[in-house]
Amino acid sequence: TNSPYTHPPFPPGVTTFPARPLADGAAPGFPDIHRVTGVTTTLEKGVKIFNFDARDVSMYLNVQYETPTEDQIRELLTAPLLQVDFPWMHRGRVRAVHFPQQVVRLNASGKVEKFSNDPRKHWANAEGLVQKLRQRGVHIRNPAEPAPKGKGKGKANDAYLSTAIAIAEVHLTDGTITSGDGTVALSFKSTSDYRVLPFCLPVPEPTEARAAADRLPEGARALCVARDSPVFGLVGTVVATPAAVDFRPALGRAEALELQHEVMRAVERRTSQWFTLGEMAAKAHIPEEVALLMATRFFVKSAEGAREDCGMNMIVEEDGYNLEQIRPDGEPPIVLVAPGLAMLFGEGIQGWRFSIDAVEAMCDYVKKFPEVVLCIRLKHQRTMGAHHVFPKTRDADFELKRLVKYCTTQLFKKVRLVPPRYMCLGASGVSHLEEVCSIFIKNCAAQRPEPEAVRVTDPKSLWRTCRGGALPPS
């Protein structure tokens, strides 16, 4: 903006911005360089700011690298949790430690195993990590690194290959799982990331349970999971959090059962509205073979030869096959579907069914891009040129971009594909259920008194369903 910016005033008693805010402990989630020993600072050039080299010199953090001992390697491999500080702070577990000549890891029985490594490949990976850190103002100093014999470090001679720094192969965390008693557990990615070893340091694993008042603040929505409780299975609101918890259910037992029956009737109404391929084609006023090609995949080529998938991807066949072909081993091709849009009820083409959401999406596609339907009827090919699809426009590539943008913003392109017999409700079905529940609860609130609060003596009996990654108590 063009308006002037004024920095907020400092707190009382503070006259300057703190020069070392991380000296006594970093803020949660912020890299803490003070955990690493032997750090010095120098003024050098080479730091990148927004992908551009800084004009003036910058302060570098110089981290001294030391080859880890056998005990340090075992400590890293057996540590339940590590903190990886740079370039961003992450938590994770070490899967293996890579050296120029070998890779060290633990086997299933907890014993250390060593495998041979490619020194040249390891050197290239280590140099890449070091250079990225250097562009961020962190310089890894390796005292064992000799002077290069070639022209610069570009030629990795034997001396360089044998003294490259060690790399930690880590599985970073991707979320937390909170149990019913408030214990927090971490979930880890299945893929590996690679970090320089000096910034991988063990930290305690967060396993302490949280207090009931912290987990269940007043006003929080929760589900009662205690089978011996009179409000078992009911969702309600936490009224107070002293030694015990007062829990007020949103509905009484009879009202909850009535709502359950109402939801099941709504689900049956939505799931019963499935249409055959011919019925969907008739509603969209297009031939059945055109509807089949649009529901699967077809491609439009630009003037430069780039192919764009403009199909609705409600049914995605294995590459090289269509729904009517059989593989050489006699098995049908692998098929995935868009959940809530298409489903396989029987065998062959006639076994496919499409939901009301799929029919509405097909009608909208046909209405907005009738040129696509006309071209498929004339060509009936899986790949067509943009000048064939849009013959009357001067800029066919522009129209193709408009078509691609339309497809990528639709639900049929956003959902994850699932097996062909996967049953679920589409987006409109879920919205319909939300409407049914809100109307029912509103009518109950107007006609019946609010249920009384129930004292829950064990806070573990309540489960906050809104907490991401939460698991119900066992």
TORLUM-82568 format. One line per 8 residues: for each residue x, y, z of C-alpha. Coordinates in steps of 0.2 Angstrom, whole numbers, padded with zeros to 4 digits. Layout:
TORLUM-82568
X:Y:Z  ... $
//
This chain:
TORLUM-82568
0000:0000:0000  0005:0018:-0002  0000:0023:0016  0015:0026:0028  0020:0012:0040  0023:0016:0058  0031:0002:0069  0021:-0002:0085 $
0029:0006:0101  0041:-0005:0111  0035:-0012:0128  0038:-0001:0144  0056:-0001:0148  0062:-0007:0131  0071:0005:0120  0079:-0005:0107 $
0074:-0021:0097  0082:-0036:0106  0098:-0041:0097  0098:-0059:0102  0080:-0065:0105  0085:-0084:0104  0099:-0083:0117  0088:-0091:0131 $
0076:-0101:0121  0067:-0100:0104  0049:-0097:0102  0040:-0114:0098  0042:-0119:0080  0057:-0106:0077  0074:-0112:0073  0086:-0111:0088 $
0104:-0109:0082  0110:-0109:0100  0107:-0127:0102  0122:-0130:0090  0139:-0129:0098  0154:-0120:0090  0144:-0106:0081  0154:-0090:0075 $
0149:-0076:0064  0157:-0067:0050  0153:-0054:0037  0153:-0061:0019  0143:-0059:0003  0133:-0073:-0005  0116:-0073:0005  0101:-0073:-0006 $
0086:-0062:-0002  0070:-0067:-0012  0081:-0077:-0024  0092:-0062:-0028  0110:-0060:-0021  0111:-0047:-0007  0121:-0031:-0013  0131:-0029:0003 $
0139:-0041:0015  0128:-0051:0027  0131:-0059:0044  0135:-0078:0041  0133:-0091:0055  0148:-0103:0054  0144:-0120:0060  0159:-0131:0064 $
0157:-0149:0057  0164:-0164:0066  0163:-0182:0061  0151:-0191:0073  0157:-0205:0084  0149:-0222:0084  0140:-0218:0100  0133:-0202:0093 $
0127:-0211:0077  0118:-0224:0088  0110:-0210:0099  0104:-0202:0083  0097:-0219:0076  0088:-0224:0092  0082:-0206:0097  0063:-0206:0097 $
0062:-0188:0091  0074:-0176:0083  0073:-0157:0080  0080:-0152:0063  0083:-0133:0064  0088:-0127:0047  0083:-0122:0034  0066:-0124:0043 $
0062:-0131:0060  0055:-0148:0059  0053:-0164:0070  0057:-0181:0064  0066:-0197:0066  0082:-0203:0058  0080:-0217:0046  0099:-0218:0041 $
0115:-0208:0042  0124:-0207:0025  0143:-0206:0024  0154:-0205:0009  0159:-0223:0010  0144:-0231:0019  0126:-0229:0025  0122:-0234:0043 $
0105:-0238:0049  0096:-0249:0062  0087:-0266:0057  0071:-0272:0063  0080:-0280:0079  0088:-0264:0083  0106:-0269:0078  0116:-0256:0068 $
0119:-0261:0049  0131:-0254:0037  0129:-0254:0018  0141:-0247:0005  0138:-0230:-0003  0142:-0221:-0019  0155:-0208:-0014  0153:-0197:-0029 $
0134:-0197:-0027  0135:-0193:-0009  0147:-0179:-0012  0135:-0171:-0025  0121:-0172:-0012  0131:-0165:0002  0137:-0151:-0008  0120:-0146:-0014 $
0114:-0146:0004  0129:-0135:0010  0126:-0123:-0005  0108:-0121:0000  0112:-0117:0018  0125:-0105:0012  0113:-0095:0002  0103:-0093:0018 $
0117:-0087:0028  0123:-0103:0036  0141:-0109:0032  0146:-0127:0037  0164:-0127:0041  0173:-0144:0038  0191:-0144:0044  0194:-0161:0036 $
0191:-0154:0019  0207:-0152:0009  0212:-0139:-0004  0205:-0144:-0021  0217:-0151:-0034  0206:-0147:-0049  0199:-0130:-0054  0188:-0126:-0039 $
0176:-0138:-0031  0167:-0142:-0047  0180:-0157:-0049  0177:-0169:-0035  0194:-0177:-0033  0197:-0191:-0021  0201:-0180:-0006  0184:-0171:-0008 $
0175:-0187:-0010  0181:-0195:0006  0179:-0179:0017  0161:-0174:0012  0150:-0171:0027  0137:-0184:0034  0119:-0183:0029  0104:-0188:0040 $
0090:-0197:0031  0075:-0192:0041  0056:-0195:0041  0048:-0178:0046  0032:-0177:0056  0016:-0173:0046  0004:-0171:0060  -0001:-0175:0078 $
-0013:-0188:0085  -0022:-0183:0101  -0029:-0198:0111  -0044:-0197:0123  -0034:-0193:0138  -0025:-0179:0130  -0009:-0188:0126  -0001:-0182:0110 $
0008:-0193:0098  0016:-0189:0082  0013:-0196:0064  0028:-0197:0052  0029:-0196:0033  0033:-0211:0023  0045:-0202:0012  0063:-0197:0016 $
0071:-0180:0018  0089:-0176:0019  0097:-0164:0031  0115:-0160:0036  0120:-0169:0052  0125:-0154:0063  0107:-0148:0064  0099:-0164:0069 $
0098:-0165:0088  0088:-0176:0099  0073:-0168:0109  0061:-0176:0121  0045:-0184:0114  0029:-0175:0118  0019:-0188:0127  0013:-0179:0143 $
-0006:-0179:0144  -0014:-0162:0145  -0025:-0156:0159  -0044:-0159:0157  -0047:-0140:0158  -0035:-0137:0143  -0042:-0151:0133  -0061:-0147:0137 $
-0063:-0128:0139  -0080:-0122:0143  -0091:-0120:0127  -0081:-0134:0118  -0091:-0147:0107  -0088:-0165:0113  -0094:-0182:0110  -0097:-0194:0125 $
-0089:-0211:0123  -0092:-0219:0140  -0104:-0233:0137  -0110:-0233:0155  -0115:-0214:0154  -0133:-0209:0151  -0127:-0197:0137  -0117:-0210:0128 $
-0116:-0207:0109  -0123:-0189:0111  -0114:-0173:0105  -0115:-0158:0117  -0107:-0143:0125  -0095:-0143:0140  -0103:-0131:0153  -0090:-0131:0166 $
-0073:-0139:0170  -0069:-0141:0189  -0063:-0157:0195  -0077:-0165:0185  -0085:-0159:0169  -0103:-0154:0166  -0109:-0159:0149  -0125:-0153:0141 $
-0131:-0164:0126  -0138:-0154:0111  -0152:-0167:0110  -0160:-0179:0122  -0159:-0198:0119  -0176:-0199:0110  -0172:-0184:0099  -0155:-0191:0094 $
-0163:-0207:0089  -0176:-0198:0079  -0163:-0188:0070  -0153:-0203:0066  -0168:-0211:0057  -0170:-0194:0048  -0152:-0194:0042  -0154:-0212:0036 $
-0169:-0208:0026  -0160:-0194:0018  -0145:-0204:0014  -0156:-0218:0006  -0165:-0204:-0005  -0148:-0198:-0011  -0140:-0215:-0014  -0155:-0221:-0023 $
-0153:-0208:-0037  -0141:-0216:-0048  -0142:-0216:-0067  -0136:-0227:-0081  -0125:-0220:-0095  -0139:-0219:-0107  -0150:-0210:-0094  -0136:-0197:-0091 $
-0134:-0195:-0109  -0152:-0192:-0112  -0153:-0179:-0098  -0138:-0170:-0106  -0146:-0172:-0124  -0130:-0180:-0131  -0127:-0197:-0139  -0122:-0211:-0127 $
-0104:-0213:-0134  -0101:-0195:-0132  -0106:-0195:-0114  -0094:-0210:-0111  -0079:-0201:-0119  -0083:-0185:-0109  -0085:-0195:-0093  -0068:-0203:-0095 $
-0053:-0195:-0103  -0050:-0186:-0119  -0036:-0174:-0124  -0035:-0157:-0133  -0019:-0152:-0141  -0013:-0134:-0142  -0004:-0126:-0157  0013:-0131:-0148 $
0008:-0149:-0146  0004:-0149:-0128  -0010:-0161:-0123  -0023:-0155:-0110  -0034:-0168:-0102  -0051:-0160:-0104  -0061:-0176:-0099  -0072:-0176:-0083 $
-0061:-0190:-0076  -0077:-0198:-0067  -0070:-0215:-0074  -0051:-0216:-0077  -0045:-0232:-0086  -0027:-0239:-0086  -0016:-0231:-0099  -0017:-0239:-0116 $
-0034:-0247:-0112  -0053:-0242:-0112  -0067:-0250:-0103  -0071:-0263:-0116  -0053:-0270:-0118  -0045:-0284:-0109  -0027:-0285:-0104  -0016:-0299:-0112 $
-0016:-0308:-0095  -0035:-0310:-0097  -0039:-0297:-0083  -0049:-0281:-0085  -0039:-0265:-0085  -0037:-0256:-0069  -0051:-0243:-0066  -0053:-0229:-0054 $
-0067:-0217:-0051  -0072:-0200:-0044  -0080:-0204:-0027  -0098:-0198:-0026  -0099:-0196:-0045  -0097:-0214:-0053  -0099:-0231:-0046  -0098:-0249:-0054 $
-0114:-0259:-0049  -0112:-0273:-0062  -0101:-0279:-0076  -0097:-0270:-0092  -0102:-0253:-0098  -0120:-0256:-0093  -0114:-0259:-0075  -0109:-0241:-0072 $
-0120:-0229:-0063  -0118:-0210:-0061  -0125:-0199:-0047  -0136:-0184:-0048  -0120:-0173:-0045  -0112:-0182:-0060  -0128:-0178:-0071  -0128:-0160:-0066 $
-0110:-0158:-0070  -0112:-0166:-0087  -0126:-0155:-0091  -0116:-0140:-0086  -0101:-0145:-0096  -0112:-0147:-0112  -0121:-0131:-0109  -0105:-0121:-0107 $
-0094:-0129:-0121  -0105:-0136:-0134  -0091:-0136:-0146  -0083:-0150:-0137  -0098:-0161:-0140  -0099:-0157:-0158  -0081:-0161:-0161  -0082:-0178:-0152 $
-0097:-0182:-0162  -0088:-0178:-0178  -0071:-0185:-0174  -0074:-0198:-0160  -0056:-0198:-0155  -0048:-0197:-0139  -0035:-0184:-0144  -0041:-0169:-0154 $
-0033:-0152:-0160  -0038:-0136:-0152  -0042:-0129:-0170  -0054:-0143:-0172  -0063:-0141:-0156  -0064:-0122:-0159  -0064:-0120:-0178  -0074:-0103:-0178 $
-0062:-0093:-0166  -0046:-0084:-0171  -0037:-0089:-0156  -0040:-0108:-0152  -0027:-0109:-0139  -0035:-0095:-0129  -0052:-0105:-0129  -0042:-0121:-0124 $
-0035:-0112:-0109  -0053:-0106:-0105  -0059:-0124:-0106  -0044:-0131:-0095  -0047:-0118:-0082  -0066:-0123:-0081  -0061:-0141:-0079  -0048:-0138:-0066 $
-0060:-0129:-0055  -0074:-0142:-0055  -0077:-0155:-0042  -0074:-0170:-0054  -0055:-0164:-0056  -0052:-0160:-0037  -0058:-0176:-0029  -0045:-0191:-0026 $
-0049:-0206:-0036  -0055:-0222:-0028  -0059:-0240:-0032  -0074:-0242:-0043  -0086:-0250:-0030  -0082:-0236:-0017  -0099:-0229:-0010  -0100:-0211:-0003 $
-0110:-0196:-0004  -0106:-0181:-0015  -0104:-0163:-0010  -0122:-0159:-0013  -0127:-0175:-0003  -0117:-0169:0012  -0124:-0152:0011  -0142:-0159:0010 $
-0138:-0169:0026  -0131:-0153:0035  -0148:-0145:0030  -0158:-0159:0037  -0149:-0159:0053  -0149:-0140:0056  -0168:-0140:0052  -0171:-0154:0064 $
-0161:-0146:0078  -0169:-0129:0075  -0187:-0137:0077  -0182:-0146:0093  -0175:-0130:0101  -0191:-0121:0097  -0203:-0135:0103  -0194:-0144:0117 $
-0184:-0138:0133  -0165:-0138:0133  -0158:-0154:0140  -0151:-0154:0157  -0132:-0154:0160  -0125:-0171:0166  -0110:-0173:0177  -0096:-0183:0169 $
-0084:-0188:0182  -0070:-0195:0170  -0064:-0182:0158  -0058:-0196:0147  -0076:-0200:0143  -0077:-0185:0132  -0069:-0183:0115  -0068:-0167:0105 $
-0072:-0172:0088  -0067:-0155:0080  -0049:-0158:0085  -0039:-0162:0069  -0031:-0179:0069  -0039:-0184:0086  -0043:-0202:0090  -0057:-0208:0101 $
-0051:-0216:0118  -0049:-0235:0117 $
//
